[in-house]
């Protein structure tokens, strides 16, 4: 109950405070390339229920047909999108998902069904809590796209190396979760963004 109240109130406040940024980012995205401002993708949430996750659009139209992002060398990413991704600002529209109750501020990052289908029974436990905007794994893999860019096979690297470790960290979070831990992870996320 406390977590949901915090999620709702903090997200509403953030949306109000960030509204000038949302307007500015929207204009830049529209001027930068063809397509809409937002990108909506189906992700798997608590109880394996799917929901539409919001992001600022950072790629050219139809780029989502290729699943793995390969960092700076990725030709799909627009010039404005590059900076939105670099500072994780493309994730801010997920504040709307939090208000709607699909997500929490802190929790395991939601994954696409394609990868959830590969989870073991133990790994599926990450779906017993609401997914979040940030978590331990997000902080640990803040440069994930750079790691994938260095791989000759980004898809295989993600599935065999990165995803299992992120799930391990997510399960660790679920075991240790508390309101104080959430606050700590929120402050750490802000610190990483401001670096």
C-alpha positions in Angstrom: 0.0 0.0 0.0 2.8 2.4 0.9 4.7 1.5 -2.2 1.7 2.1 -4.5 1.0 5.4 -2.8 4.6 6.5 -3.2 4.6 5.4 -6.9 1.4 7.2 -7.7 2.2 10.5 -5.9 5.9 10.7 -7.0 5.0 9.9 -10.6 2.3 12.6 -10.8 4.7 15.1 -9.3 7.5 14.1 -11.7 5.2 14.4 -14.7 4.2 17.9 -13.6 7.7 19.0 -12.9 9.0 17.5 -16.2 6.2 18.7 -18.4 8.4 21.5 -20.0 11.0 18.8 -20.8 8.3 16.5 -22.3 7.2 19.4 -24.6 10.8 20.2 -25.6 11.7 16.6 -26.2 8.5 16.0 -28.2 9.3 19.0 -30.5 12.9 17.8 -31.1 11.8 14.2 -31.8 9.3 15.4 -34.4 11.8 17.7 -36.1 14.5 15.1 -36.0 12.8 12.3 -38.0 9.5 11.0 -39.3 7.2 9.2 -36.9 5.4 9.9 -33.6 6.8 11.2 -30.3 6.2 8.0 -28.3 6.9 4.4 -28.9 4.8 1.7 -27.3 6.0 -1.9 -26.9 4.3 -4.9 -25.3 6.2 -6.0 -22.2 5.5 -8.7 -19.6 4.5 -7.5 -16.2 3.4 -8.9 -12.8 1.6 -12.3 -13.1 2.9 -12.6 -16.8 0.3 -10.0 -17.9 1.3 -8.0 -20.9 1.1 -4.2 -21.0 2.1 -1.4 -23.3 5.3 0.2 -22.1 5.8 3.9 -23.2 9.1 5.4 -24.3 10.2 8.4 -26.3 10.8 7.3 -29.8 14.5 7.1 -30.4 14.6 5.1 -33.6 13.5 5.5 -37.2 10.1 4.0 -38.1 10.0 0.1 -38.4 13.3 -0.2 -36.5 11.7 -2.5 -33.8 11.8 -5.4 -36.3 15.4 -5.9 -35.2 15.3 -6.8 -31.5 18.8 -6.0 -30.1 20.2 -2.5 -29.9 23.9 -2.4 -30.7 25.0 0.9 -29.1 26.6 3.8 -30.9 27.0 1.9 -34.1 23.3 1.3 -34.3 22.1 3.0 -37.6 18.4 2.8 -36.4 18.9 5.4 -33.7 18.1 9.0 -34.6 20.5 11.9 -33.6 18.1 13.1 -30.9 17.4 9.5 -29.9 21.1 9.0 -29.3 21.1 11.6 -26.5 17.8 10.5 -25.0 19.2 7.0 -24.7 22.6 8.1 -23.5 21.1 9.8 -20.5 18.2 7.3 -20.1 15.7 10.1 -20.8 13.8 7.9 -23.3 12.5 6.0 -20.3 10.7 9.0 -18.7 7.3 8.3 -20.4 7.1 5.2 -18.2 6.0 7.5 -15.5 2.6 7.2 -17.2 2.8 3.4 -16.8 3.5 3.9 -13.1 0.4 6.2 -12.7 -1.7 3.6 -14.6 -0.5 0.9 -12.2 1.4 -1.3 -14.7 4.7 -0.5 -13.2 6.4 0.7 -10.0 9.2 3.2 -9.6 11.6 0.4 -8.4 11.3 -3.2 -9.6 12.7 -5.6 -12.2 12.8 -4.0 -15.6 10.0 -5.5 -17.8 11.0 -7.7 -20.6 9.5 -8.6 -24.0 7.7 -12.0 -24.2 10.3 -13.3 -26.6 12.9 -13.4 -23.7 10.4 -14.2 -20.9 9.7 -17.4 -22.8 13.3 -18.4 -22.1 13.1 -17.9 -18.3 13.6 -20.9 -16.0 11.0 -21.6 -13.3 13.3 -19.9 -10.8 13.7 -16.8 -13.0 9.9 -16.5 -13.5 9.8 -15.4 -9.9 10.7 -11.9 -11.1 7.2 -11.7 -12.4 5.7 -12.0 -8.9 6.2 -8.2 -8.4 5.5 -5.2 -10.5 8.2 -4.3 -13.0 10.0 -1.0 -12.4 11.6 2.1 -13.9 14.9 1.3 -12.2 16.4 -1.6 -10.2 19.7 -3.1 -9.2 20.3 -4.6 -12.6 19.6 -1.3 -14.4 22.4 0.3 -12.3 24.7 -2.6 -12.8 24.2 -2.6 -16.6 23.9 1.1 -17.2 26.3 0.6 -20.2 24.5 -2.4 -21.6 24.3 -1.1 -25.1 28.0 -0.5 -25.1 28.6 -4.1 -24.1 26.3 -5.4 -26.8 28.1 -3.1 -29.4 31.4 -4.9 -28.6 29.8 -8.3 -29.3 29.9 -10.1 -32.7 26.5 -11.5 -31.8 24.5 -9.1 -29.6 21.5 -11.4 -29.4 23.5 -14.3 -28.1 25.5 -12.2 -25.7 22.2 -10.8 -24.2 20.5 -14.1 -23.9 23.4 -16.1 -22.6 25.3 -13.6 -20.5 23.5 -10.4 -19.7 19.9 -11.5 -19.2 20.8 -14.3 -16.7 22.9 -12.0 -14.6 20.2 -9.3 -14.6 17.6 -11.9 -13.5 19.9 -13.0 -10.7 20.1 -9.4 -9.5 16.3 -9.0 -9.9 15.7 -12.0 -7.7 18.2 -10.6 -5.2 16.1 -7.4 -5.1 12.9 -9.3 -4.5 14.4 -11.1 -1.5 15.7 -7.9 0.0 13.1 -5.4 -1.1 12.0 -2.6 1.3 11.0 1.0 1.1 14.4 2.1 2.2 16.1 0.0 -0.4 13.8 1.5 -3.1 14.8 5.0 -1.9 18.5 4.1 -2.1 18.1 2.7 -5.6 16.2 5.9 -6.7 19.0 8.1 -5.4 21.6 5.9 -7.1 19.8 6.1 -10.4 19.7 10.0 -10.2 23.4 10.0 -9.4 24.2 7.8 -12.4 22.1 9.9 -14.8 23.8 13.1 -13.6 27.3 11.7 -14.1 
